[in-house]
Amino acid sequence: MSFDVLAPHYTWLEAVLAGRRLQRARTAWLEQLTGCGEILIAGVGHGHFLRRCARRFPQARFTSVDASAAMLARAEIHARRAGIEPGRARFIHATLPDWRPERRAFDAVVTHFFLDCFPPDELADVVEALAAGAGGAAVWLLSDFAIPARGIARQRARAIHALMYGCFRRVTKLRAHRLTEPDPLLAGHGFTLLGRRTSEWGLLRADCWVRGGPAGFGFGMNPNAF
Ligand SMILES: C[S@@+](CC[C@H](N)C(=O)[O-])C[C@H]1O[C@@H](n2cnc3c(N)ncnc32)[C@H](O)[C@@H]1O
C-alpha cells in the first residue's frame, strides 16, 4: 500500500471532488483540543488539519506520522510555508501499527480519513497502537466516510463507498475492501463517544471521543451539523 502515487494530486482532487466538505469534517470538533499540548496526527496526508490546528492552538506541539514519504514531504513543506516552527511539528515517516508512539505521551490523537484505510485485523492493531500513545484523559478526533443505518441514504453511501474503495484499491493498493466500524475498538480502549456530527446525508462523519469520559453522548448527535 502506498499513497505516493496520489500525493501530487491529493489536494486538487479533494478540492474538485469535495470542495470544503472534508475540511469541515476535520475541523468539526477542533475546539475540543483546547488545552492539549501534545497532539498526534496519524496519516497526516497533506496536513490540512495540521495547519488549521497549529494556527488555532499556537502553544500545541504536533507529531505527524505517515507511511507515504511523498505525502509527508508535502505536509512538512506546507507546514513550513504556513510558518509553523520546526520545534513545534515533527514529521515521522513510518507505518502503523509497526510504528508505536511513546506510551501515554499524547493529549490528543487525530485520525482523519485514516481508519477507513484498514481491513478489520489491521484496524484493531492500529487502534491499539494509537491508544497506547494516548494519555489518561486524551481526546480522539476522527472523521471518515460512513454508511448510514438505513434508507436511501444508506444505498447512496454504499454506492459511493464501492466506487471509492475500488479506485483507492487500484491506485494505492489499499488492503481494505470496505469500511470497518472503529467504534467497538475505541470503546475497548476506554474511549467514550462524546459527540458525532454527520453531513452529506450521513456519508461524512466527525466524532469526538474522550478517554475515561462520561457515559453517553455528552455533546449529542448532530445530523448535518457541519
Ligand atoms: C486518505 S489519506 C488521508 C490524509 C489526511 N489525514 C486527510 O485528512 O486528508 C490517508 C493517509 O494515511 C496514510 N496511511 C495509510 N496507511 C497508513 C499506515 N499504515 N501508516 C501510516 N500512514 C498510513 C496515507 O499515506 C495517507 O497519507
The ligand as an SDF file (V2000), in Angstrom:
LIG
                    3D

 27 29  0  0  0  0  0  0  0  0999 V2000
   -6.9530    9.0760    2.7790 C   0  0  0  0  0  0  0  0  0  0  0  0
   -5.4440    9.7750    3.2710 S   0  0  0  0  0  0  0  0  0  0  0  0
   -5.9700   10.9520    4.4990 C   0  0  0  0  0  0  0  0  0  0  0  0
   -4.9460   12.0110    4.7380 C   0  0  0  0  0  0  0  0  0  0  0  0
   -5.3270   13.1150    5.7540 C   0  0  0  0  0  0  0  0  0  0  0  0
   -5.4850   12.5890    7.0900 N   0  0  0  0  0  0  0  0  0  0  0  0
   -6.5590   13.8580    5.3420 C   0  0  0  0  0  0  0  0  0  0  0  0
   -7.4310   14.0980    6.1760 O   0  0  0  0  0  0  0  0  0  0  0  0
   -6.6220   14.2460    4.1610 O   0  0  0  0  0  0  0  0  0  0  0  0
   -4.7240    8.5110    4.2590 C   0  0  0  0  0  0  0  0  0  0  0  0
   -3.3040    8.8320    4.6800 C   0  0  0  0  0  0  0  0  0  0  0  0
   -2.8800    7.8090    5.5900 O   0  0  0  0  0  0  0  0  0  0  0  0
   -1.6110    7.3350    5.2050 C   0  0  0  0  0  0  0  0  0  0  0  0
   -1.5290    5.9260    5.6100 N   0  0  0  0  0  0  0  0  0  0  0  0
   -2.2420    4.8900    5.1170 C   0  0  0  0  0  0  0  0  0  0  0  0
   -1.9330    3.7440    5.7580 N   0  0  0  0  0  0  0  0  0  0  0  0
   -1.0010    4.0760    6.6910 C   0  0  0  0  0  0  0  0  0  0  0  0
   -0.2890    3.3530    7.6950 C   0  0  0  0  0  0  0  0  0  0  0  0
   -0.4670    2.0240    7.8390 N   0  0  0  0  0  0  0  0  0  0  0  0
    0.5680    4.0180    8.4970 N   0  0  0  0  0  0  0  0  0  0  0  0
    0.7500    5.3640    8.3630 C   0  0  0  0  0  0  0  0  0  0  0  0
    0.1240    6.0940    7.4260 N   0  0  0  0  0  0  0  0  0  0  0  0
   -0.7500    5.4690    6.5950 C   0  0  0  0  0  0  0  0  0  0  0  0
   -1.5410    7.5210    3.6990 C   0  0  0  0  0  0  0  0  0  0  0  0
   -0.2180    7.5830    3.2150 O   0  0  0  0  0  0  0  0  0  0  0  0
   -2.3060    8.8250    3.5360 C   0  0  0  0  0  0  0  0  0  0  0  0
   -1.4680    9.9480    3.6320 O   0  0  0  0  0  0  0  0  0  0  0  0
  1  2  1  0
  2  3  1  0
  2 10  1  0
  3  4  1  0
  4  5  1  0
  5  6  1  0
  5  7  1  0
  7  8  2  0
  7  9  1  0
 10 11  1  0
 11 12  1  0
 11 26  1  0
 12 13  1  0
 13 14  1  0
 13 24  1  0
 14 15  1  0
 14 23  1  0
 15 16  2  0
 16 17  1  0
 17 18  1  0
 17 23  2  0
 18 19  1  0
 18 20  2  0
 20 21  1  0
 21 22  2  0
 22 23  1  0
 24 25  1  0
 24 26  1  0
 26 27  1  0
M  CHG  2   2   1   9  -1
M  END
$$$$
